[in-house]
């Protein structure tokens, strides 16, 4: 079997900055980690805040130096509603990156909008999956909607931005969908609504995936959303997209950039699993972590696994708090991601605030449990909704293709009887050289 050479980096020591308006490095994936000329999908995450409600934190992802190049749409610029040292807001961004011939550093950077205020962040995580050994428009699909040169006004009707339409080769396969967006705030009295949709239309989807609702607090703010879902698809044409709107008329917010990435978990990876629940989970007590979702895992092969998980907290009162983290075999991962009281930032009682985490961890080939945990606090404890927990191995289900006419092509599914000696079972994907 063959494993993808995933680039994983993290900074678990809290990073802060004050005294000027410059961006400073918070976490770095050095140039030596990257393969020249290779294509990656990159996900970067953090918990980020600032120590004053009249100032904004800034966070972004860049590559290179002198000066660095910002990944389009990666900046999150947000004036917080709470400034306690324990308050953090979830940040996530997705980008597609072709490494130059001379690889560069990839860096998560932070800055403050007020040199007298302290920006602070923790749990900086980066995951970059190489795509060159996979088949685009078969194993995975992607789209980028880049309006940075001429940002597009949002309306009160949902409109699709980044999206893909395709027909799976087979039915009953699980497809991971990751989408991110970048929107410019122009009116502090209206909220941005963002959601993943499956089929139908932007205004009337067949199924709504993870969604968030966030009011801007300053007209200089730049809002970020990062959404994850898994859909089990039939062998028919499907459309998956990130749809945006504002909740009221006014000076419209503007779409600047969005991306979507869709990959076949069933056929590409040796192991995967997920749980998705859009319903409401009520917490039993204030500020006490509870298991919200869990998955029992027994890997076929020991090795690295990627885990994504999060939930959304709908506002009940202005001072509400809620947060989440992951545990693997009872251990918090990333370490320290459970130390902060809030990753919810409520500006309006219609807000639906995300709390999200991600990691790469090596799992043994033995039974263990992955858990998404959460807690909330406030005048009335907000529930957890739109919960997603997904894992997949970096080990591929089939070896990358080689020029051997006597073996099935990469991605081909072999339908043979399971009771014939030396024949593959129904639906098994065969790696070249597997019987040697």
Residue pairs with C-beta under 8 A, 6 or more apart in sequence:
1 270
1 301
1 395
1 396
1 399
1 431
2 133
2 395
2 396
2 399
2 400
2 431
3 303
3 304
3 393
3 394
3 395
3 396
4 129
4 130
4 133
4 394
4 396
5 35
5 130
6 127
6 128
6 129
6 130
6 304
6 306
6 360
6 394
7 29
7 33
7 34
7 40
7 106
7 126
7 127
7 128
7 130
8 126
8 127
8 128
8 304
8 360
9 27
9 28
9 29
9 33
9 125
9 126
10 27
10 123
10 124
10 125
10 126
10 334
10 359
11 26
11 27
11 28
11 108
11 124
12 122
12 123
12 124
12 334
12 335
12 336
13 122
14 120
14 121
14 122
15 24
15 26
15 27
15 110
15 120
15 121
15 122
15 124
16 110
16 118
16 119
16 120
16 121
17 24
17 110
17 111
17 112
17 118
17 119
18 112
18 115
18 116
18 117
18 118
18 119
19 115
20 115
21 111
21 112
21 113
21 115
22 111
23 58
23 60
23 62
23 109
23 110
23 111
24 109
24 110
24 111
25 107
25 108
25 109
26 46
26 59
26 107
26 108
26 109
26 110
26 121
26 124
27 46
27 107
27 108
27 124
27 125
27 126
28 105
28 106
28 107
28 108
29 105
29 106
29 107
29 126
29 128
30 105
31 102
31 103
31 104
31 105
32 103
33 103
34 40
34 99
34 103
34 104
34 106
34 128
35 99
35 103
35 130
36 99
36 100
36 101
36 102
36 103
37 98
37 99
37 100
37 101
38 98
38 99
38 130
38 131
38 132
39 96
39 97
39 98
39 99
39 130
39 131
39 132
40 96
40 97
40 98
40 99
40 128
40 129
40 130
40 131
41 94
41 95
41 96
41 97
41 128
41 129
41 131
41 142
41 178
41 261
42 61
42 71
42 94
42 95
42 96
42 97
42 106
42 126
42 127
42 128
43 92
43 93
43 94
43 126
43 127
43 128
43 178
43 226
43 358
44 61
44 74
44 91
44 92
44 93
44 95
44 108
44 124
44 125
44 126
44 127
45 90
45 91
45 92
45 123
45 124
45 125
45 126
45 226
45 356
45 357
45 358
46 59
46 90
46 91
46 108
46 121
46 122
46 123
46 124
46 125
47 88
47 89
47 90
47 91
47 121
47 122
47 123
47 337
47 340
47 343
48 57
48 59
48 76
48 88
48 89
48 91
48 110
48 119
48 120
48 121
49 57
49 80
49 82
49 83
49 87
49 88
49 89
49 119
49 120
49 121
50 56
50 57
50 80
50 83
50 112
50 113
50 117
50 118
50 119
50 120
51 83
51 85
51 117
51 118
51 120
52 83
52 114
52 117
53 79
53 80
53 81
53 82
53 83
54 79
54 114
55 79
55 80
55 112
55 113
55 114
55 117
56 77
56 78
56 79
56 80
56 112
56 113
56 114
56 218
56 220
56 221
57 76
57 77
57 78
57 80
57 89
57 110
57 111
57 112
57 113
57 119
57 121
58 75
58 76
58 77
58 110
58 111
58 112
58 113
58 119
59 75
59 76
59 91
59 108
59 109
59 110
59 111
59 121
60 70
60 71
60 74
60 75
60 76
60 93
60 108
60 109
61 70
61 71
61 74
61 93
61 95
61 106
61 107
61 108
61 109
61 126
62 68
62 69
62 70
62 71
62 74
62 106
62 107
62 109
63 69
63 71
63 97
63 104
63 105
63 106
63 107
64 100
64 104
64 105
65 104
65 105
68 107
68 109
71 93
71 95
71 97
72 95
72 146
72 148
72 182
72 257
73 93
73 95
73 146
73 148
73 180
73 181
73 182
73 224
73 256
73 257
73 258
73 259
74 93
74 95
74 182
74 224
75 182
75 222
75 224
76 91
76 93
76 222
76 223
76 224
77 113
77 220
77 221
77 222
78 89
78 217
78 221
78 222
78 223
78 345
79 113
79 217
79 218
79 221
80 87
80 89
80 217
80 345
81 217
81 318
81 345
81 346
81 347
82 319
82 321
82 342
82 345
84 341
84 342
85 120
86 339
86 340
86 341
86 342
87 321
87 340
87 341
87 342
87 345
88 121
88 122
88 323
88 340
88 342
88 343
89 343
89 344
89 345
89 353
90 226
90 310
90 343
90 354
90 355
90 356
90 357
91 121
91 224
91 226
92 180
92 224
92 226
92 356
92 358
93 180
93 224
93 226
94 178
94 179
94 180
94 226
94 259
94 261
95 259
96 142
96 144
96 259
96 261
97 106
97 128
106 126
106 128
108 124
108 126
110 119
110 121
111 119
112 118
112 119
113 220
122 336
122 337
122 339
122 340
123 334
123 336
123 337
123 357
125 334
125 357
125 358
125 359
127 306
127 358
127 360
129 306
131 140
133 396
133 400
134 140
134 263
134 268
135 410
135 411
136 142
137 166
138 169
138 411
139 263
139 264
139 267
139 268
139 411
140 261
140 262
140 263
140 264
140 268
141 164
141 166
141 261
141 262
141 263
142 164
142 259
142 260
142 261
142 262
143 162
143 163
143 164
143 259
143 260
144 162
144 257
144 258
144 259
145 161
145 162
145 163
145 255
145 257
145 258
145 259
146 257
147 254
147 255
147 256
147 257
148 256
148 257
151 184
151 254
151 255
151 256
152 254
152 255
153 252
153 253
153 254
153 255
154 183
154 192
154 244
154 245
154 246
154 252
154 253
154 254
154 255
155 245
155 246
155 252
156 245
156 246
156 247
156 248
156 249
157 202
157 203
157 245
158 193
158 195
158 197
158 202
158 203
158 243
158 244
158 245
159 202
159 243
159 244
159 245
160 197
160 202
160 241
160 242
160 243
161 181
161 241
161 242
161 243
161 244
161 255
161 258
162 179
162 181
162 241
162 242
162 258
162 259
162 260
163 239
163 240
163 241
163 242
163 260
164 239
164 240
164 241
164 260
164 262
165 237
165 238
165 239
166 237
166 238
166 262
167 235
167 236
167 237
167 238
168 175
168 233
168 234
168 235
168 238
168 264
169 235
169 411
169 413
170 235
170 267
170 413
171 233
171 234
171 235
172 232
172 234
172 266
173 232
173 233
173 264
173 265
173 266
173 267
174 230
174 231
174 232
174 264
174 265
174 266
174 272
174 274
175 230
175 231
175 232
175 233
175 240
175 262
175 263
175 264
175 265
176 228
176 229
176 230
176 261
176 262
176 263
176 265
176 274
176 390
176 392
177 196
177 209
177 227
177 228
177 229
177 230
177 231
177 240
177 260
177 261
177 262
178 226
178 227
178 228
178 260
178 261
178 262
178 308
179 196
179 225
179 226
179 227
179 228
179 241
179 242
179 258
179 259
179 260
179 261
180 224
180 225
180 226
180 227
180 242
180 258
180 259
181 194
181 223
181 224
181 225
181 242
181 244
181 255
181 257
181 258
181 259
182 222
182 223
182 224
182 255
182 256
182 257
182 258
183 192
183 194
183 222
183 223
183 225
183 244
183 253
183 254
183 255
183 256
184 222
184 223
184 253
184 254
184 256
185 192
185 216
185 217
185 218
185 219
185 220
185 221
185 222
185 223
185 253
186 216
186 219
186 250
186 251
186 252
186 253
186 254
187 216
187 219
187 250
187 251
187 252
187 253
188 215
188 216
188 217
188 218
188 219
189 215
189 248
189 250
190 215
190 216
190 246
190 247
190 248
190 249
190 250
190 253
191 213
191 214
191 215
191 216
191 246
191 247
191 248
191 348
191 350
191 351
192 213
192 214
192 215
192 216
192 223
192 225
192 244
192 245
192 246
192 253
193 211
193 212
193 213
193 244
193 245
193 246
193 247
194 211
194 212
194 213
194 214
194 225
194 227
194 242
194 243
194 244
195 208
195 209
195 210
195 211
195 212
195 227
195 242
195 243
196 208
196 209
196 210
196 211
196 227
196 229
196 240
196 241
196 242
196 243
197 205
197 206
197 207
197 208
197 209
197 239
197 240
197 241
197 242
197 243
198 205
198 206
198 207
198 208
198 209
198 231
198 238
198 239
198 240
199 205
199 206
199 207
199 238
199 239
200 206
200 207
202 241
202 243
205 243
207 231
208 278
209 227
209 229
209 231
209 276
209 386
210 227
210 228
210 229
210 310
210 312
210 386
210 388
211 227
211 312
211 352
211 386
212 225
212 227
212 312
212 352
212 353
212 354
213 247
213 350
213 351
213 352
214 223
214 225
214 345
214 347
214 351
214 352
214 353
215 347
215 348
215 350
215 351
216 223
216 253
216 347
217 347
222 256
223 253
225 242
225 354
226 354
226 356
227 242
227 354
228 308
228 310
228 356
228 388
228 390
229 276
229 388
230 265
230 274
230 276
230 388
230 390
231 238
231 240
240 260
240 262
241 260
242 258
242 260
244 255
244 258
246 252
246 253
247 350
265 272
265 274
265 390
265 392
266 272
267 397
267 398
267 411
267 413
267 429
268 396
268 397
269 392
269 393
269 394
269 395
269 396
269 397
270 300
270 301
270 393
270 395
270 396
270 397
271 297
271 299
271 300
271 301
271 305
271 391
271 392
271 393
271 395
272 390
272 391
272 392
272 393
273 295
273 297
273 390
273 391
273 392
274 295
274 388
274 389
274 390
274 391
275 293
275 294
275 295
275 387
275 388
275 389
275 390
276 387
276 388
276 389
277 293
277 386
277 387
278 385
278 386
278 387
279 385
280 383
280 384
280 385
281 292
281 311
281 374
281 383
281 384
281 385
281 387
282 381
282 383
283 290
283 374
283 375
283 376
283 381
283 383
283 384
284 290
286 376
286 377
286 378
286 381
287 321
287 341
287 375
287 376
287 377
288 375
289 325
289 338
289 373
289 374
289 375
290 373
290 374
290 375
291 371
291 372
291 373
292 311
292 324
292 372
292 373
292 374
292 384
292 387
293 309
293 371
293 372
293 387
293 389
294 369
294 370
294 371
294 372
294 389
295 369
295 370
295 389
295 391
296 367
296 368
296 369
297 305
297 363
297 367
297 368
297 369
297 370
297 391
298 365
298 366
298 367
298 368
299 305
299 363
299 364
299 365
299 366
299 393
300 365
300 393
300 395
301 365
301 393
301 395
302 362
302 363
302 364
302 365
303 362
303 363
303 393
303 394
303 395
304 360
304 361
304 362
304 363
304 393
304 394
305 360
305 361
305 362
305 363
305 391
305 392
305 393
305 394
306 358
306 359
306 360
306 391
306 392
306 394
307 326
307 328
307 333
307 358
307 359
307 360
307 361
307 370
307 389
307 390
307 391
308 356
308 357
308 358
308 388
308 389
308 390
308 391
309 324
309 326
309 356
309 357
309 358
309 370
309 372
309 388
309 389
309 390
310 324
310 354
310 355
310 356
310 357
310 372
310 387
310 388
311 322
311 324
311 354
311 355
311 372
311 374
311 384
311 385
311 386
311 387
311 388
312 352
312 353
312 354
312 355
312 384
312 385
312 386
312 387
313 320
313 322
313 344
313 352
313 353
313 354
313 355
313 376
313 382
313 383
313 384
313 385
314 351
314 352
314 382
314 383
314 385
315 344
315 346
315 348
315 349
315 350
315 351
315 352
315 353
315 382
316 349
316 378
316 379
316 380
316 381
316 382
317 349
317 378
317 379
317 380
318 346
318 349
319 346
319 378
319 379
320 344
320 346
320 376
320 377
320 378
320 379
320 380
320 381
320 382
321 341
321 342
321 344
321 376
321 377
321 378
322 342
322 343
322 344
322 353
322 355
322 374
322 375
322 376
322 377
322 382
322 384
323 338
323 340
323 341
323 342
323 343
323 344
323 355
323 374
323 375
323 376
324 343
324 355
324 356
324 357
324 372
324 373
324 374
324 375
324 384
325 332
325 337
325 338
325 357
325 373
325 374
326 332
326 333
326 334
326 337
326 357
326 359
326 370
326 371
326 372
326 373
326 389
327 333
327 370
327 371
327 373
328 359
328 361
328 363
328 368
328 369
328 370
328 371
329 368
329 369
330 369
332 338
333 359
333 361
334 357
334 359
337 357
338 373
341 377
342 377
343 353
343 354
343 355
343 356
344 353
344 355
344 376
344 382
345 351
345 353
346 353
352 385
352 386
355 374
360 394
370 389
370 391
372 387
372 389
374 384
376 382
376 383
376 384
397 429
398 410
398 411
398 429
398 430
398 431
399 410
399 431
399 432
399 433
399 434
400 410
401 409
401 410
401 432
402 432
404 432
407 430
407 432
408 414
408 430
411 429
412 429
413 427
413 428
413 429
414 424
414 427
414 428
414 429
414 430
415 426
415 427
416 423
416 424
416 425
416 426
417 423
417 426
418 425
418 426
422 435
424 430
